[in-house]
Amino acid sequence: MSVKAYRLWMAAIVVIVAGLAGWAVTAGNAFIPAPAVIVGAAILYFCRRRIKVVIVDERIHRIGEQASRRTIEIAVIVMALVASTLLALGTDNRPELETVGVTLGYSVCAILLLYTILYNYFSRKFGGKE
C-alpha cells in the first residue's frame, strides 16, 4: 500500500467513525462510539503496517519538536494573559468570569508543570545526567 492510499483510507475511516459517533450521540446510544473508535484505530494500525515505503528523517522530527514547543509557549502566554484579564474583570460584578479565570490559570500551571516534568525526564533519558 502506498502512502497516498493509506491517507485516503485514513480519511475515509475518520469520516465513518465520526459519522457513527455523531449518529450515536443524536440517537442517545452511548455504546457505539467507543467500539467504533477502537475498530477504526485497529483498521488504521493494520493499514499502516502494510505501507511499503515511509521515509522519515531527523529533520521531520526536529520540525515537529520545534512546532510543538512554540505552540506550548504561545498558548501558555495567551492563556495566562486571558486568565489574568478574566480575574481582573471578575472581581466587580461578574463572579463567573473570576471562576473561569481561576480555572484557566490552574490549567496554565498544570501545563507548565507537565512540561517541566517531561523536559527533565527526556533530558535525563537522552542527555545523560545534568
N, C-alpha and C positions, 0 to 999 in steps of 0.2 A: 504494500500500500504506500502511496506517495504522501508527502506532507500535505499537498493540496487536497487529496481525497480525505485525509484524516480531518482536516479543517472543515470540510463540507459535512462529514459525519458528525463532527462535534457540534456544529451549528444546528444541525437537524435534531440531534438528541437533546440539546439545551432547549430548543423550542418545544419539543414534545414534553419534556419534563416540566417546563414552566407552564405549558398549557394544562397538563394534568393537575399540577398543583393549584393553578388558578381555578380550574373547574371544581376541584375537591373543596376548596375554600368556599366558593359560592354555593356548592351543594351541601355544605356543612359536614362533610366526611373528613375526619381527621386521620384516617388510617391510610389514605392513598399517598400523600406527599412524601413521607419518609421512605417507603419502599420504592417509590418512583425515582427518588434521588439516588438511592443505593444501587438500583438496577442500572440507571443511567451512568453512574460513576464506574460500575463494573464493565459495562459495554465500552466506555471510553478507555478504560485501562487495557482491555484486550485489543482494542483497535490500535492503541498507541504501541503496544508490543509488536504489532505487525508492520510498523513503519520501517522501511528499508534503510534510508539514509537520513540521518539527522546530524547536522554539523552544528555543534555548539562550541564556541571558543571562549577564551578567557575574557575577551572584550565584551561579549554579551553579558556575562556575569558581572563584570565591572560596571557596565552601564546600568544594569538593574540595581546594583548596590547604591550607586550614586543617586539614581532616581528615587529609590525608597528613602534614603537618608534625607534628601532635600524635601521630599513630601512630608516626612515627620517633622522636620524643622519648621517648615512653613505652616503646617496645620496646627502645631502646638502653639506657635506665636499668635496665630489668628484666634485660636480657641481661648488663649489666655486674655487677649485684648477684649474679646466678646464677653468673656466671663466677668472681667473687671467692670466693663461697661454696664452689664446687666445688674451686677451687685450695686453699683452706684445709682442706677435708676430705680432699683427695687426698694431702696430704703424709705422712700417717702410714702407713696400711696399705692404702690403696686407690689405687694409682697410675693406674688407669683414669679416676678422677674428675679427677685432675690433667690428664690428656690432654684430656678433654672441656672442662675449664675453660680451658685454654690455647687450644683451638680456638675456643671461644665468645668469648674475649677478643680474638683476632685478627679474628673476624667483626665484633665491635663496632668495632674500629679501622678495618676496611675500609669499613663502612657510614658511619662519620663522615668518613673521607677522601673517599669518593664524594659525600657530601652537601656537603662543603666545596667540592669542585671544581665541582659543578653549581651551587651557590649563587653562586660567583664568576663562572661563565660566564653565568648568566642575569642577574646583577646588571650585568655589563658590557653584555650584549646589550640589555636593556630599560631600564637606568637610566643609560646613558652611562658615563663614566669616574669611578670612585670611588677 
